[in-house]
Amino acid sequence: MSRLIACAVFLAAPAFAQKPQLGSFEAFRKAAVVLRHPRCLNCHIPGDRPMTGPDATLHPMHVKRGADSSGTPVVRCTTCHQETNGELPHSPPGSKEWKLPPPARPMAWVGLDDQKLCAAILSPKVNGGMTRDKLVQHMDSDPRVLWSWEPGPGREAPPIAHREFVELIRIWIEKGASCAA
């Protein structure tokens, strides 16, 4: 009988050794490392000129957002950005629907602290009318979000895996989408 109890305790031990449960805002704060990564920040800008690279330099060729978020009539985003990444290091990155957020809702979060970033992402006026479920879906399957983890040669992906990021966003939303510490 004692062997049976010892065996049951041994088999149950991994269940007790699991990570502590994250609170809503704690999950968001862990996900925010991705939202603040250059793969996101370079396009989620307050002005009309996207940035490039890890040091957030202004995009060359004086590229601008444009009325439809896809560049100006003279320089469209798709002039250089195709549906896939270029093959050479630092060549134009690409994914389907390559464009900036719309000018009416630039979804800019450069310089926002965690609470303001959280509130901005939740706000339908800022996020393009997305519900909480749509936010999770966007982070999980939007081609431009997915591109961040496949940015092409010479570019760094965000510091956590995409699955982990989406799970953190899901926990944040499911536990109330709190923006308070």
ChimeraX commands (.cxc) that place a marker at each C-alpha (Angstrom):
marker #1 position 0.00,0.00,0.00 radius 0.5
marker #1 position 2.83,2.40,0.82 radius 0.5
marker #1 position 4.31,1.77,-2.64 radius 0.5
marker #1 position 0.97,2.68,-4.19 radius 0.5
marker #1 position 0.82,5.96,-2.24 radius 0.5
marker #1 position 4.44,6.77,-3.08 radius 0.5
marker #1 position 3.74,6.07,-6.76 radius 0.5
marker #1 position 0.65,8.30,-6.71 radius 0.5
marker #1 position 2.59,11.14,-5.07 radius 0.5
marker #1 position 5.43,10.76,-7.60 radius 0.5
marker #1 position 3.04,10.85,-10.55 radius 0.5
marker #1 position 1.09,13.82,-9.17 radius 0.5
marker #1 position 4.21,15.91,-8.41 radius 0.5
marker #1 position 4.44,17.52,-11.88 radius 0.5
marker #1 position 0.90,18.86,-11.49 radius 0.5
marker #1 position 1.92,20.66,-8.30 radius 0.5
marker #1 position 5.13,22.02,-9.84 radius 0.5
marker #1 position 3.34,24.03,-12.54 radius 0.5
marker #1 position 4.00,27.75,-12.96 radius 0.5
marker #1 position 1.89,30.04,-10.81 radius 0.5
marker #1 position -1.19,31.44,-12.52 radius 0.5
marker #1 position -0.72,34.84,-14.14 radius 0.5
marker #1 position -3.13,37.65,-13.46 radius 0.5
marker #1 position -4.65,39.57,-16.37 radius 0.5
marker #1 position -2.37,42.62,-16.33 radius 0.5
marker #1 position 0.67,40.49,-15.47 radius 0.5
marker #1 position 0.05,38.47,-18.65 radius 0.5
marker #1 position -0.30,41.69,-20.66 radius 0.5
marker #1 position 2.97,43.04,-19.28 radius 0.5
marker #1 position 4.78,39.88,-20.36 radius 0.5
marker #1 position 3.23,40.15,-23.85 radius 0.5
marker #1 position 4.18,43.84,-24.06 radius 0.5
marker #1 position 7.81,42.90,-24.76 radius 0.5
marker #1 position 6.60,41.86,-28.21 radius 0.5
marker #1 position 4.44,44.95,-28.70 radius 0.5
marker #1 position 7.51,47.10,-27.93 radius 0.5
marker #1 position 9.80,45.15,-30.24 radius 0.5
marker #1 position 10.91,46.87,-33.48 radius 0.5
marker #1 position 8.83,44.39,-35.50 radius 0.5
marker #1 position 5.74,46.12,-34.04 radius 0.5
marker #1 position 6.93,49.60,-33.14 radius 0.5
marker #1 position 8.36,50.40,-36.58 radius 0.5
marker #1 position 4.84,50.50,-38.03 radius 0.5
marker #1 position 2.76,51.47,-34.98 radius 0.5
marker #1 position 3.96,55.05,-35.19 radius 0.5
marker #1 position 2.47,58.42,-34.21 radius 0.5
marker #1 position 3.41,60.16,-37.48 radius 0.5
marker #1 position 3.17,59.23,-41.15 radius 0.5
marker #1 position 6.72,57.93,-41.69 radius 0.5
marker #1 position 7.40,54.31,-40.77 radius 0.5
marker #1 position 10.67,53.33,-39.15 radius 0.5
marker #1 position 13.09,50.54,-39.96 radius 0.5
marker #1 position 15.64,48.44,-38.14 radius 0.5
marker #1 position 16.34,47.79,-34.49 radius 0.5
marker #1 position 17.25,51.43,-33.89 radius 0.5
marker #1 position 13.99,52.81,-35.36 radius 0.5
marker #1 position 15.46,55.00,-38.10 radius 0.5
marker #1 position 13.04,56.71,-40.46 radius 0.5
marker #1 position 12.22,54.64,-43.54 radius 0.5
marker #1 position 14.43,55.57,-46.50 radius 0.5
marker #1 position 13.05,57.22,-49.64 radius 0.5
marker #1 position 10.81,59.48,-47.54 radius 0.5
marker #1 position 8.07,56.82,-47.52 radius 0.5
marker #1 position 4.77,57.98,-45.99 radius 0.5
marker #1 position 1.61,56.28,-44.74 radius 0.5
marker #1 position -0.72,57.68,-47.42 radius 0.5
marker #1 position -4.51,57.98,-47.38 radius 0.5
marker #1 position -5.07,54.22,-47.66 radius 0.5
marker #1 position -2.14,53.20,-45.40 radius 0.5
marker #1 position -0.29,51.66,-48.34 radius 0.5
marker #1 position 1.97,54.58,-49.25 radius 0.5
marker #1 position 1.54,57.56,-51.51 radius 0.5
marker #1 position 0.60,57.41,-55.20 radius 0.5
marker #1 position 4.27,57.86,-56.09 radius 0.5
marker #1 position 5.74,55.31,-53.64 radius 0.5
marker #1 position 3.40,52.46,-52.75 radius 0.5
marker #1 position 4.45,50.01,-50.00 radius 0.5
marker #1 position 4.13,47.16,-52.49 radius 0.5
marker #1 position 6.69,48.79,-54.77 radius 0.5
marker #1 position 9.30,47.10,-52.57 radius 0.5
marker #1 position 7.35,44.99,-50.05 radius 0.5
marker #1 position 6.02,41.86,-51.72 radius 0.5
marker #1 position 4.04,38.98,-50.21 radius 0.5
marker #1 position 7.22,37.28,-49.00 radius 0.5
marker #1 position 10.53,38.43,-47.57 radius 0.5
marker #1 position 13.44,39.19,-49.85 radius 0.5
marker #1 position 16.11,36.51,-49.80 radius 0.5
marker #1 position 19.12,38.71,-49.02 radius 0.5
marker #1 position 19.95,40.09,-45.57 radius 0.5
marker #1 position 18.08,43.34,-44.90 radius 0.5
marker #1 position 16.25,43.21,-48.24 radius 0.5
marker #1 position 12.61,44.38,-48.14 radius 0.5
marker #1 position 10.50,42.32,-45.78 radius 0.5
marker #1 position 7.10,41.18,-46.92 radius 0.5
marker #1 position 3.80,39.57,-46.06 radius 0.5
marker #1 position 0.26,39.72,-47.37 radius 0.5
marker #1 position -1.46,43.08,-46.93 radius 0.5
marker #1 position 1.79,44.95,-46.15 radius 0.5
marker #1 position 0.67,48.39,-45.00 radius 0.5
marker #1 position 0.57,50.68,-41.99 radius 0.5
marker #1 position -2.42,51.14,-39.69 radius 0.5
marker #1 position -4.90,53.66,-41.15 radius 0.5
marker #1 position -4.22,57.39,-40.73 radius 0.5
marker #1 position -7.48,57.93,-38.83 radius 0.5
marker #1 position -6.39,55.27,-36.30 radius 0.5
marker #1 position -2.61,54.94,-36.49 radius 0.5
marker #1 position -2.57,52.60,-33.49 radius 0.5
marker #1 position 0.57,54.34,-32.31 radius 0.5
marker #1 position 2.12,53.17,-29.09 radius 0.5
marker #1 position 5.68,54.44,-29.22 radius 0.5
marker #1 position 6.55,55.71,-25.73 radius 0.5
marker #1 position 3.41,54.48,-23.94 radius 0.5
marker #1 position 3.81,52.89,-20.51 radius 0.5
marker #1 position 2.19,49.48,-19.89 radius 0.5
marker #1 position -1.13,50.89,-18.69 radius 0.5
marker #1 position -1.50,53.34,-21.58 radius 0.5
marker #1 position -0.42,50.70,-24.10 radius 0.5
marker #1 position -2.96,48.28,-22.67 radius 0.5
marker #1 position -5.74,50.88,-22.84 radius 0.5
marker #1 position -4.83,51.86,-26.40 radius 0.5
marker #1 position -4.91,48.28,-27.64 radius 0.5
marker #1 position -8.28,47.69,-25.97 radius 0.5
marker #1 position -9.89,50.89,-27.27 radius 0.5
marker #1 position -12.07,50.27,-30.34 radius 0.5
marker #1 position -11.45,53.92,-31.31 radius 0.5
marker #1 position -7.72,53.17,-31.48 radius 0.5
marker #1 position -7.63,49.50,-32.52 radius 0.5
marker #1 position -9.86,49.73,-35.57 radius 0.5
marker #1 position -13.05,48.56,-33.84 radius 0.5
marker #1 position -11.70,45.19,-32.73 radius 0.5
marker #1 position -13.52,43.36,-29.96 radius 0.5
marker #1 position -11.49,41.47,-27.37 radius 0.5
marker #1 position -11.97,38.22,-29.28 radius 0.5
marker #1 position -10.87,39.92,-32.51 radius 0.5
marker #1 position -7.72,41.18,-30.75 radius 0.5
marker #1 position -6.77,37.61,-29.86 radius 0.5
marker #1 position -7.55,36.49,-33.42 radius 0.5
marker #1 position -5.49,39.39,-34.84 radius 0.5
marker #1 position -2.47,38.53,-32.68 radius 0.5
marker #1 position -2.86,34.85,-33.56 radius 0.5
marker #1 position -3.37,34.93,-37.32 radius 0.5
marker #1 position -2.89,38.33,-38.99 radius 0.5
marker #1 position -0.18,37.89,-41.68 radius 0.5
marker #1 position 1.63,41.06,-40.56 radius 0.5
marker #1 position 1.73,39.88,-36.94 radius 0.5
marker #1 position 2.91,36.41,-37.98 radius 0.5
marker #1 position 5.62,38.02,-40.12 radius 0.5
marker #1 position 7.26,39.33,-36.93 radius 0.5
marker #1 position 8.45,35.81,-36.14 radius 0.5
marker #1 position 9.64,35.23,-39.73 radius 0.5
marker #1 position 11.15,38.65,-40.48 radius 0.5
marker #1 position 13.65,37.49,-43.08 radius 0.5
marker #1 position 17.44,37.40,-43.13 radius 0.5
marker #1 position 19.22,40.02,-41.06 radius 0.5
marker #1 position 16.25,40.80,-38.77 radius 0.5
marker #1 position 15.58,39.74,-35.21 radius 0.5
marker #1 position 12.28,38.13,-34.21 radius 0.5
marker #1 position 10.52,39.14,-30.97 radius 0.5
marker #1 position 12.03,37.73,-27.75 radius 0.5
marker #1 position 9.27,35.20,-27.02 radius 0.5
marker #1 position 7.70,32.56,-29.26 radius 0.5
marker #1 position 4.50,33.44,-31.12 radius 0.5
marker #1 position 2.51,30.69,-29.33 radius 0.5
marker #1 position 3.60,32.05,-25.94 radius 0.5
marker #1 position 2.71,35.60,-27.00 radius 0.5
marker #1 position -0.78,34.58,-28.14 radius 0.5
marker #1 position -1.31,32.58,-24.95 radius 0.5
marker #1 position -0.36,35.64,-22.86 radius 0.5
marker #1 position -2.78,37.80,-24.86 radius 0.5
marker #1 position -5.49,35.16,-24.42 radius 0.5
marker #1 position -4.89,35.01,-20.62 radius 0.5
marker #1 position -5.00,38.80,-20.43 radius 0.5
marker #1 position -8.33,38.92,-22.27 radius 0.5
marker #1 position -9.93,35.89,-20.57 radius 0.5
marker #1 position -9.05,37.20,-17.10 radius 0.5
marker #1 position -10.75,40.54,-17.72 radius 0.5
marker #1 position -8.33,42.53,-19.93 radius 0.5
marker #1 position -7.14,44.53,-16.95 radius 0.5
marker #1 position -4.95,47.57,-17.51 radius 0.5
marker #1 position -4.25,48.14,-13.82 radius 0.5
marker #1 position -1.24,46.88,-11.90 radius 0.5
marker link #1:1,2 radius 0.2
marker link #1:2,3 radius 0.2
marker link #1:3,4 radius 0.2
marker link #1:4,5 radius 0.2
marker link #1:5,6 radius 0.2
marker link #1:6,7 radius 0.2
marker link #1:7,8 radius 0.2
marker link #1:8,9 radius 0.2
marker link #1:9,10 radius 0.2
marker link #1:10,11 radius 0.2
marker link #1:11,12 radius 0.2
marker link #1:12,13 radius 0.2
marker link #1:13,14 radius 0.2
marker link #1:14,15 radius 0.2
marker link #1:15,16 radius 0.2
marker link #1:16,17 radius 0.2
marker link #1:17,18 radius 0.2
marker link #1:18,19 radius 0.2
marker link #1:19,20 radius 0.2
marker link #1:20,21 radius 0.2
marker link #1:21,22 radius 0.2
marker link #1:22,23 radius 0.2
marker link #1:23,24 radius 0.2
marker link #1:24,25 radius 0.2
marker link #1:25,26 radius 0.2
marker link #1:26,27 radius 0.2
marker link #1:27,28 radius 0.2
marker link #1:28,29 radius 0.2
marker link #1:29,30 radius 0.2
marker link #1:30,31 radius 0.2
marker link #1:31,32 radius 0.2
marker link #1:32,33 radius 0.2
marker link #1:33,34 radius 0.2
marker link #1:34,35 radius 0.2
marker link #1:35,36 radius 0.2
marker link #1:36,37 radius 0.2
marker link #1:37,38 radius 0.2
marker link #1:38,39 radius 0.2
marker link #1:39,40 radius 0.2
marker link #1:40,41 radius 0.2
marker link #1:41,42 radius 0.2
marker link #1:42,43 radius 0.2
marker link #1:43,44 radius 0.2
marker link #1:44,45 radius 0.2
marker link #1:45,46 radius 0.2
marker link #1:46,47 radius 0.2
marker link #1:47,48 radius 0.2
marker link #1:48,49 radius 0.2
marker link #1:49,50 radius 0.2
marker link #1:50,51 radius 0.2
marker link #1:51,52 radius 0.2
marker link #1:52,53 radius 0.2
marker link #1:53,54 radius 0.2
marker link #1:54,55 radius 0.2
marker link #1:55,56 radius 0.2
marker link #1:56,57 radius 0.2
marker link #1:57,58 radius 0.2
marker link #1:58,59 radius 0.2
marker link #1:59,60 radius 0.2
marker link #1:60,61 radius 0.2
marker link #1:61,62 radius 0.2
marker link #1:62,63 radius 0.2
marker link #1:63,64 radius 0.2
marker link #1:64,65 radius 0.2
marker link #1:65,66 radius 0.2
marker link #1:66,67 radius 0.2
marker link #1:67,68 radius 0.2
marker link #1:68,69 radius 0.2
marker link #1:69,70 radius 0.2
marker link #1:70,71 radius 0.2
marker link #1:71,72 radius 0.2
marker link #1:72,73 radius 0.2
marker link #1:73,74 radius 0.2
marker link #1:74,75 radius 0.2
marker link #1:75,76 radius 0.2
marker link #1:76,77 radius 0.2
marker link #1:77,78 radius 0.2
marker link #1:78,79 radius 0.2
marker link #1:79,80 radius 0.2
marker link #1:80,81 radius 0.2
marker link #1:81,82 radius 0.2
marker link #1:82,83 radius 0.2
marker link #1:83,84 radius 0.2
marker link #1:84,85 radius 0.2
marker link #1:85,86 radius 0.2
marker link #1:86,87 radius 0.2
marker link #1:87,88 radius 0.2
marker link #1:88,89 radius 0.2
marker link #1:89,90 radius 0.2
marker link #1:90,91 radius 0.2
marker link #1:91,92 radius 0.2
marker link #1:92,93 radius 0.2
marker link #1:93,94 radius 0.2
marker link #1:94,95 radius 0.2
marker link #1:95,96 radius 0.2
marker link #1:96,97 radius 0.2
marker link #1:97,98 radius 0.2
marker link #1:98,99 radius 0.2
marker link #1:99,100 radius 0.2
marker link #1:100,101 radius 0.2
marker link #1:101,102 radius 0.2
marker link #1:102,103 radius 0.2
marker link #1:103,104 radius 0.2
marker link #1:104,105 radius 0.2
marker link #1:105,106 radius 0.2
marker link #1:106,107 radius 0.2
marker link #1:107,108 radius 0.2
marker link #1:108,109 radius 0.2
marker link #1:109,110 radius 0.2
marker link #1:110,111 radius 0.2
marker link #1:111,112 radius 0.2
marker link #1:112,113 radius 0.2
marker link #1:113,114 radius 0.2
marker link #1:114,115 radius 0.2
marker link #1:115,116 radius 0.2
marker link #1:116,117 radius 0.2
marker link #1:117,118 radius 0.2
marker link #1:118,119 radius 0.2
marker link #1:119,120 radius 0.2
marker link #1:120,121 radius 0.2
marker link #1:121,122 radius 0.2
marker link #1:122,123 radius 0.2
marker link #1:123,124 radius 0.2
marker link #1:124,125 radius 0.2
marker link #1:125,126 radius 0.2
marker link #1:126,127 radius 0.2
marker link #1:127,128 radius 0.2
marker link #1:128,129 radius 0.2
marker link #1:129,130 radius 0.2
marker link #1:130,131 radius 0.2
marker link #1:131,132 radius 0.2
marker link #1:132,133 radius 0.2
marker link #1:133,134 radius 0.2
marker link #1:134,135 radius 0.2
marker link #1:135,136 radius 0.2
marker link #1:136,137 radius 0.2
marker link #1:137,138 radius 0.2
marker link #1:138,139 radius 0.2
marker link #1:139,140 radius 0.2
marker link #1:140,141 radius 0.2
marker link #1:141,142 radius 0.2
marker link #1:142,143 radius 0.2
marker link #1:143,144 radius 0.2
marker link #1:144,145 radius 0.2
marker link #1:145,146 radius 0.2
marker link #1:146,147 radius 0.2
marker link #1:147,148 radius 0.2
marker link #1:148,149 radius 0.2
marker link #1:149,150 radius 0.2
marker link #1:150,151 radius 0.2
marker link #1:151,152 radius 0.2
marker link #1:152,153 radius 0.2
marker link #1:153,154 radius 0.2
marker link #1:154,155 radius 0.2
marker link #1:155,156 radius 0.2
marker link #1:156,157 radius 0.2
marker link #1:157,158 radius 0.2
marker link #1:158,159 radius 0.2
marker link #1:159,160 radius 0.2
marker link #1:160,161 radius 0.2
marker link #1:161,162 radius 0.2
marker link #1:162,163 radius 0.2
marker link #1:163,164 radius 0.2
marker link #1:164,165 radius 0.2
marker link #1:165,166 radius 0.2
marker link #1:166,167 radius 0.2
marker link #1:167,168 radius 0.2
marker link #1:168,169 radius 0.2
marker link #1:169,170 radius 0.2
marker link #1:170,171 radius 0.2
marker link #1:171,172 radius 0.2
marker link #1:172,173 radius 0.2
marker link #1:173,174 radius 0.2
marker link #1:174,175 radius 0.2
marker link #1:175,176 radius 0.2
marker link #1:176,177 radius 0.2
marker link #1:177,178 radius 0.2
marker link #1:178,179 radius 0.2
marker link #1:179,180 radius 0.2
marker link #1:180,181 radius 0.2
view
